[in-house]
Amino acid sequence: MITRHQFIYTLLSFFLLSSCATILNRKTIGINVFTNTPARVNLPNSSSNGEVTSSSFEVTRSKKPLILTASNDSVSKTVRVKSINSSAFWLNLSYTPYSLAGFIIDWKNPKRFACPRNIYLDLTKNDSSYIRMIPIPQQFQKYTTILSLIPLKIIDGSNPAVEVTAERKINSSF
């Protein structure tokens, strides 16, 4: 028989533990910025050490767009990276009867926002665009299929197998 106190503690714990973004996300998120030529990458509160092609930063989660500036001797490019709701925020949907409480708790919390972890800036283009993955190098553009073999999977103790995968190119990126 459930007592009144047990019921209240259970109900209170469901409401307090239903805000997934508040519990699971950190205040900051790590991002990696890649450029096609060595450049100095600047954020509002930090910058890269010298001119490099890849930099890692810890940025504070926020609803405001993240403003990145990459520059070298000849060119400067500024992009605005829009924040989106993180997957932990949408995880509140898994607690269907109590998800409304999770959404209400997370709604005003900046931990619910995320931005792409990998940002690639092409400094040869004079626009303010970015892509979320490094493009395929030119020498590999002619191939339409990628085959992968994972030979060490056969010595896996819990699930030995031989794994072969194939990817087919349907547009400019796989």
Secondary structure, DSSP 8 states (H G I E B T S, - for coil): ---HHHHHHHHHHHHHS--HHHHH--SEEEEEEEEEEEEEEE-SS-B-SSSEEEEEEEEE--SS-EEEEEE-SS-EEEEEE--EE-HHHHGGGGSGGGHHHHHHHHHT-GGGEE--SEEEE-TTS-SS--BSS----GGGTT--EEEEEEGGGGG-SSS---EEEEEE--SS--
